[in-house]
Amino acid sequence: MQLEEFAARIRSHRGIVFFTGAGISTESGVPDFRSPGGVWTKYQPVYFQDFVASEPARLQHWRLKKATYELYKSVKPNIGHYAIRDFEQRGQLLGLITQNIDGLHKLAGVSEERLVELHGTDRLVTCLGCGKRFEPASVYEGLGDQFSAPTCDACGGFLKSANISFGQQMPAEPMRRAQAWSEAADVFVVIGSSLQVQPAASFPVIAKRNGALLAIINRDETPLDDIADYVYLGGIGAWFEQLGPLLMDA
């Protein structure tokens, strides 16, 4: 299937689901955590059970998150984020499932009703004790070069970035919504995901099995390319630039 045919197929659909990974944000200057320049090249990720059990692990978590906080203060949504928002504004977006924790889809204007952040977000801080939420600036701006792991001003519980860490249970309600959207999708579009991380990578398979048109747009090949109806290998922004005018055709 060529891009022109794909555009014609989706032009009038009202049940489109997007599934996004790190690749959509690299063009905003957010490096893939695993790639050269990513924060995991400087700080090893902290497992949830270690965070709960160990002050050194909590300090490691906050050093990593402080680095990403400084980055996120300057990054902005790009054409891909805004293009997906436009699908919602046209009434075509059933749902957006993202693996990303950078919050750029929200900044682009995608509504809470149409967005599932599977792995949480770095744009909030939460208390593991009472669940109170904090704007990140109120926490990070108080962390100097030497600091103790921050605690909740309401209950004294451990504060943690609101992303889902390794070893932490996936939240039930976002998973339920993502499952429902995948089952109901007429079109399921993967954008910038290697489709290597489970259980998230199962959603395109669920959509395909339930009759959806499956498209995969990514820089590199993925394990699901063989079952996709449309595959594009290359830059995401360039792809959306080509797609946009085709959606406007009569």
Secondary structure, 3 states (H helix, E strand, C coil): CCHHHHHHHHCCCCCEEEEECCHHHHCCCCCCCCCCCCHHHCCCCCCHHHHHHCHHHHHHHHHHHHHHHHHHCCCCCCHHHHHHHHHHHCCCEEEEEECCCCCHHHHHCCCHHHEEECCEEEEEEEECCCCCEECHHHHHCCCCCCCCCCECCCCCCEEEEEECCCCCCCCHHHHHHHHHHHHHCCEEEEECCCCCCCCHHHHHHHHHHCCCEEEEEECCCCCCHHHCCEEEECCHHHHHHHHHHHHCCC
